[in-house]
């Protein structure tokens, strides 16, 4: 039996790499990830407290995106174009906070990671942005500026988790 396998697209590879990047950071922060069965609410990953992280068991919903360094990178941040549906899903008031995580990877696939007997490296970095409370827009897409100061690190995701106890009234 001859079975043809569809080629994996570069976008799917970026998606998987962004999940691996987030999983590594969350693991180092002592947090768990879960993947929703359906992504109809612009949420790709849910970060959850594990063990004795915090008594309130905070959660954080994340939409993952990945782009190459061809994307305009300025000293202040990285510009990212987003569809209005995703923008609206991420900016609305919810009981669980939502953020966008943007993984920036090198232009060429062979530079995305490195491996030796000493290390496994995923190249470039991920940045986060909360759209909570952003204004409504009428156009089909919106261009966002993801601050380069908001590097996603184990410490940053732990702080985001602790801050995730906000309520729609706050």
C-alpha contacts under 8 A as a table, 3 or more apart, distances in Angstrom:
res1	aa1	res2	aa2	distance
8	X	12	X	6.37
8	X	13	X	6.92
9	X	12	X	5.26
9	X	13	X	6.38
10	X	13	X	4.96
10	X	14	X	6.16
11	X	14	X	5.05
11	X	15	X	6.19
12	X	15	X	4.96
12	X	16	X	6.24
13	X	16	X	5.16
13	X	17	X	6.08
14	X	17	X	4.97
14	X	18	X	6.04
14	X	66	X	5.83
14	X	67	X	7.56
15	X	18	X	5.18
15	X	19	X	6.37
15	X	64	X	7.40
15	X	65	X	6.92
15	X	66	X	6.58
16	X	19	X	5.10
16	X	20	X	6.23
17	X	20	X	5.01
17	X	21	X	6.07
18	X	21	X	5.00
18	X	22	X	6.14
18	X	64	X	6.70
18	X	65	X	7.14
18	X	66	X	6.42
18	X	103	X	6.04
19	X	22	X	5.12
19	X	23	X	5.91
19	X	64	X	7.52
20	X	23	X	4.99
20	X	24	X	6.13
21	X	24	X	5.27
21	X	25	X	6.40
21	X	122	X	7.07
21	X	126	X	7.91
22	X	25	X	5.13
22	X	26	X	5.98
23	X	26	X	5.14
23	X	27	X	5.91
23	X	32	X	7.91
23	X	33	X	6.74
24	X	27	X	5.14
24	X	28	X	6.22
25	X	28	X	5.21
25	X	29	X	6.25
25	X	152	X	7.78
25	X	153	X	6.15
25	X	154	X	5.10
25	X	157	X	7.79
26	X	29	X	4.96
26	X	30	X	6.23
26	X	31	X	4.99
26	X	32	X	6.44
26	X	33	X	7.30
26	X	47	X	7.58
26	X	154	X	6.27
26	X	157	X	7.07
27	X	30	X	5.04
27	X	31	X	5.46
27	X	32	X	6.63
28	X	31	X	7.55
28	X	154	X	5.89
29	X	154	X	4.62
29	X	155	X	6.67
29	X	157	X	7.12
29	X	158	X	6.13
30	X	49	X	7.64
30	X	50	X	6.52
30	X	53	X	7.33
31	X	47	X	6.72
31	X	48	X	5.92
31	X	49	X	5.17
31	X	50	X	5.27
31	X	53	X	7.80
32	X	47	X	5.72
32	X	48	X	5.12
32	X	49	X	6.25
32	X	50	X	6.01
33	X	45	X	6.57
33	X	46	X	5.61
33	X	47	X	4.66
33	X	48	X	6.13
34	X	45	X	5.85
34	X	46	X	5.21
34	X	47	X	6.58
34	X	48	X	7.70
35	X	44	X	6.31
35	X	45	X	4.84
35	X	46	X	6.25
36	X	39	X	6.52
36	X	43	X	7.43
36	X	44	X	6.59
36	X	45	X	6.55
36	X	46	X	7.40
39	X	42	X	5.78
39	X	43	X	5.77
39	X	44	X	6.12
40	X	43	X	7.45
41	X	86	X	7.82
41	X	89	X	6.32
42	X	63	X	5.96
42	X	86	X	5.61
42	X	89	X	6.19
42	X	90	X	7.11
43	X	46	X	7.40
43	X	61	X	6.09
43	X	62	X	5.46
43	X	63	X	4.82
43	X	64	X	7.92
43	X	98	X	7.99
44	X	61	X	7.72
44	X	62	X	5.98
44	X	63	X	4.98
44	X	64	X	6.16
45	X	61	X	6.12
45	X	62	X	5.24
45	X	63	X	6.61
45	X	64	X	7.53
46	X	59	X	6.97
46	X	60	X	5.78
46	X	61	X	4.59
46	X	62	X	6.08
47	X	59	X	5.57
47	X	60	X	5.07
47	X	61	X	6.32
47	X	62	X	7.62
48	X	57	X	7.08
48	X	58	X	6.34
48	X	59	X	4.69
48	X	60	X	6.69
49	X	52	X	7.81
49	X	53	X	5.79
49	X	54	X	7.05
49	X	57	X	5.20
49	X	58	X	5.81
49	X	59	X	6.52
49	X	161	X	7.80
50	X	53	X	5.79
50	X	57	X	7.59
52	X	55	X	6.78
53	X	57	X	7.33
54	X	57	X	5.66
54	X	58	X	7.28
54	X	162	X	7.83
58	X	161	X	5.96
58	X	162	X	6.77
58	X	164	X	6.28
58	X	165	X	6.28
59	X	96	X	6.29
59	X	97	X	7.53
59	X	161	X	6.32
59	X	164	X	6.60
60	X	96	X	5.97
60	X	97	X	5.46
60	X	98	X	6.04
60	X	99	X	7.70
60	X	160	X	7.76
60	X	161	X	6.30
60	X	164	X	6.41
61	X	96	X	6.64
61	X	97	X	6.10
61	X	98	X	4.59
61	X	99	X	6.45
62	X	98	X	5.60
62	X	99	X	5.06
62	X	100	X	5.74
62	X	101	X	6.64
63	X	98	X	7.68
63	X	99	X	6.43
63	X	100	X	4.93
63	X	101	X	6.14
64	X	100	X	6.17
64	X	101	X	5.01
64	X	102	X	6.12
64	X	103	X	7.66
65	X	100	X	7.49
65	X	101	X	6.19
65	X	102	X	4.81
65	X	103	X	6.20
66	X	102	X	5.39
66	X	103	X	4.48
66	X	104	X	5.89
66	X	105	X	7.22
67	X	70	X	7.87
67	X	71	X	6.76
67	X	102	X	7.34
67	X	103	X	6.31
67	X	104	X	5.19
67	X	105	X	6.09
68	X	71	X	6.02
68	X	104	X	5.54
68	X	105	X	4.69
68	X	106	X	5.30
68	X	107	X	4.96
69	X	72	X	7.33
69	X	73	X	7.25
69	X	104	X	6.11
69	X	105	X	5.97
69	X	106	X	5.34
69	X	107	X	5.63
70	X	73	X	7.97
70	X	107	X	6.38
71	X	78	X	7.19
71	X	79	X	6.96
71	X	80	X	7.64
72	X	78	X	6.01
72	X	79	X	5.81
73	X	77	X	6.00
73	X	78	X	4.51
73	X	79	X	6.63
74	X	77	X	5.19
74	X	78	X	6.07
75	X	148	X	7.38
76	X	147	X	5.78
76	X	148	X	5.98
76	X	149	X	7.71
77	X	145	X	5.73
77	X	146	X	5.15
77	X	147	X	4.13
77	X	148	X	4.61
77	X	149	X	7.72
78	X	145	X	5.52
78	X	146	X	5.09
78	X	147	X	6.54
78	X	148	X	6.89
79	X	143	X	6.44
79	X	144	X	5.53
79	X	145	X	4.61
79	X	146	X	6.25
80	X	143	X	5.51
80	X	144	X	5.15
80	X	145	X	6.36
80	X	146	X	7.16
81	X	141	X	6.52
81	X	142	X	5.62
81	X	143	X	4.30
81	X	144	X	6.19
82	X	86	X	6.75
82	X	87	X	6.43
82	X	141	X	5.38
82	X	142	X	5.39
82	X	143	X	6.27
82	X	144	X	7.40
83	X	86	X	5.54
83	X	87	X	6.26
83	X	140	X	6.06
83	X	141	X	4.33
83	X	142	X	6.48
84	X	87	X	4.85
84	X	88	X	5.93
84	X	137	X	7.40
84	X	139	X	7.12
84	X	140	X	5.35
84	X	141	X	5.01
84	X	142	X	6.51
85	X	88	X	5.23
85	X	89	X	6.19
86	X	89	X	5.04
86	X	90	X	6.17
87	X	90	X	5.28
87	X	91	X	6.08
87	X	131	X	7.47
87	X	142	X	7.69
88	X	91	X	5.22
88	X	92	X	6.12
88	X	136	X	7.27
89	X	92	X	5.84
90	X	98	X	5.80
90	X	99	X	6.63
90	X	100	X	7.55
90	X	130	X	7.75
90	X	131	X	5.86
90	X	132	X	6.71
91	X	98	X	7.75
91	X	130	X	7.58
91	X	131	X	4.50
91	X	132	X	4.19
91	X	133	X	5.68
91	X	134	X	5.78
92	X	132	X	6.07
92	X	133	X	6.70
93	X	97	X	7.89
93	X	132	X	6.72
93	X	133	X	7.41
93	X	168	X	5.62
94	X	97	X	6.22
94	X	98	X	7.86
94	X	167	X	7.85
94	X	168	X	6.43
95	X	166	X	7.93
95	X	167	X	6.10
95	X	168	X	6.51
96	X	164	X	7.03
96	X	165	X	7.87
97	X	132	X	7.91
97	X	164	X	5.77
97	X	166	X	7.50
98	X	130	X	6.63
98	X	131	X	7.68
98	X	132	X	7.47
99	X	128	X	6.57
99	X	129	X	5.58
99	X	130	X	4.58
99	X	131	X	6.64
100	X	128	X	5.55
100	X	129	X	5.20
100	X	130	X	6.36
100	X	131	X	7.66
101	X	126	X	6.45
101	X	127	X	5.58
101	X	128	X	4.42
101	X	129	X	6.57
101	X	152	X	7.89
102	X	126	X	5.36
102	X	127	X	5.28
102	X	128	X	6.28
102	X	146	X	7.94
103	X	124	X	7.53
103	X	125	X	5.74
103	X	126	X	4.04
103	X	127	X	6.43
104	X	124	X	5.66
104	X	125	X	5.47
104	X	126	X	5.97
105	X	112	X	6.01
105	X	123	X	6.08
105	X	124	X	5.10
105	X	125	X	7.04
106	X	109	X	7.09
106	X	111	X	6.02
106	X	112	X	5.84
106	X	123	X	6.97
106	X	124	X	6.61
107	X	111	X	7.59
108	X	111	X	5.55
108	X	112	X	7.00
109	X	112	X	5.25
110	X	113	X	7.00
111	X	114	X	7.19
111	X	123	X	7.10
112	X	122	X	6.02
112	X	123	X	5.05
112	X	124	X	7.60
113	X	120	X	7.22
113	X	121	X	5.20
113	X	122	X	4.43
113	X	123	X	5.31
114	X	119	X	7.74
114	X	120	X	5.77
114	X	121	X	4.96
114	X	122	X	6.73
114	X	123	X	7.65
115	X	118	X	7.69
115	X	119	X	5.70
115	X	120	X	4.49
115	X	121	X	6.29
116	X	119	X	5.35
116	X	120	X	6.55
125	X	151	X	7.19
125	X	152	X	7.57
126	X	151	X	6.01
126	X	152	X	5.39
127	X	146	X	6.91
127	X	147	X	7.31
127	X	148	X	6.62
127	X	150	X	5.43
127	X	151	X	4.43
127	X	152	X	5.02
128	X	146	X	6.81
128	X	147	X	7.73
128	X	150	X	5.70
128	X	151	X	6.56
128	X	152	X	6.11
129	X	146	X	5.91
129	X	147	X	7.42
129	X	150	X	7.29
131	X	134	X	5.50
137	X	142	X	7.63
139	X	142	X	6.95
146	X	150	X	7.68
147	X	150	X	5.54
148	X	151	X	6.13
150	X	156	X	7.98
151	X	156	X	7.40
152	X	156	X	5.71
152	X	157	X	6.45
153	X	156	X	4.99
153	X	157	X	6.18
154	X	157	X	5.32
154	X	158	X	6.21
155	X	158	X	5.16
155	X	159	X	6.29
156	X	159	X	5.12
156	X	160	X	6.14
157	X	160	X	4.87
157	X	161	X	6.06
158	X	161	X	5.05
158	X	162	X	6.30
159	X	162	X	5.07
159	X	163	X	6.00
160	X	163	X	4.96
160	X	164	X	5.85
161	X	164	X	4.89
161	X	165	X	7.52
162	X	165	X	6.36
163	X	166	X	6.45
166	X	170	X	6.21
167	X	170	X	5.34
